[in-house]
Amino acid sequence: MATEDDGYESLPASLDLDAYLCIKTERTVKNDNTIVLNGRWYQLEEQGGKKVILQERLDGSVRILSKGVSLKYREIIDRPKKQGVPKTVARTFSQPPKPAKDHPWRRSWKNWMPAEASAY
């Protein structure tokens, strides 16, 4: 009960106190219009900006804002698996094959020199 001695005033009805008493986190919207917060995935159903603010409220609810406007979203329970192109293996061996016994790399450098160069 408020008396004249109290310094309390009632809050205006237009003030959303839950918007101030929450944890605010900025996130970047991915190309598939999803965001992640604490391991939970959210699919945005409306287009917003590239950056959004997630508000974790005291009652456990989440509110997503973009440029001050609340966005519609749904939580993704089972995230679909990525369907990528299978990688092709260029080589099936871990080390390159050894050159043959008659390969030029196996010859001595003295045998590489032409006959007129060896006269010097």
N, C-alpha and C positions, 0 to 999 in steps of 0.2 A: 504494500500500500504506500503510495507516494504522498509525502507531505511537503509543505513549503520549505522545510529545512533540508530535504534531500536535493541533491544536485542532478538527479536522473531525469531524463526526458524520454518519452516514448519515441521509438523510431518511426520515420515516415513509412507508409505502406508501400511506396514505390521502391524502397531500398531493398535489394536482394542480398541479405546478409550471407547467404550460402555462397554467393559468388566471391566474397572476400575471404571467407573462412574455408578455403580449399587449397589443395596442392595443385599448382599450375605448372604444366610441362609443355614445352614447345616441341613439336614433331614436324618432320617433312613428309608430305604425302608421296607415296611411291607411285610408279607409273600405272599400276593396276588399281589405283584409288584406295589403297589400304594404308593403315598406320599400325604401329606396334607400341604397346605400353605395358611394361612389366611382364613380357611374355604372352600377352593377350593381343589378338589380332582384331582389328575393327575395319569393316568395309563401309566406306562413305557412300551414301546413296544420293548425295547432292554434290555438285561441283563447288568447291571453295577455292581458296588460294593454294599455293604450293606449301605454305606453312600454316599449321593449325595449332591451337592451344587446347590441351586436354585439361579439364578440371576434374580432379578426384575429390568429390564432396564428402562431408562427414558421414552421411548416411550410406556411403559405399557406392553411390551412383557415379556415372561418368558423363560429362558433358563436353562436347567438342565444338569449339568456336573457330570461325574463320572471319577475320575482319569484323569482330564484334557480333556476328550473326551465328546463332546456334544451328548446327548441321544435323541432319538425320543420318543415322548409322545403324549398323547391326554388328553384333559380335560374331566372329567366325570361330566356330567350335573345331571343325576338322578342316584344316587348310589343305587345299589340293596340292598334290605333288607336282613338282616341275617336270615337264616333259621336254627334256633336252635331246639334242641330237647325239647319238652314241659316238664316242670318240673312236677314230680309226687308229690302229697301231701302225706306225710307220716302219718300225723295226721290231722283229720278234726276238732279237738277241740282245744281251746286255752289253757286250763288247763287240767292236767291229771285227770282222774276220781278219785273220793273219794273211799277209800277202804270200803268194806262192814262192817256192824256193828259187825259181828263176826270175823273180820280179826284180826290176831295176833297183828298188830300194835295198835289196839284200846284197847287191854287189859292192865291192870295195870302192872307195872314191878314186883309187889309183886306176882302176879299170874303166872308169868313166871318162878319163881324160883322152883326147884324141892322140894319135901317134906323134904328130909334130909338136904337140904341147909337152909331151913327156921328155923331149930331147933337151929341154932347158934345165 
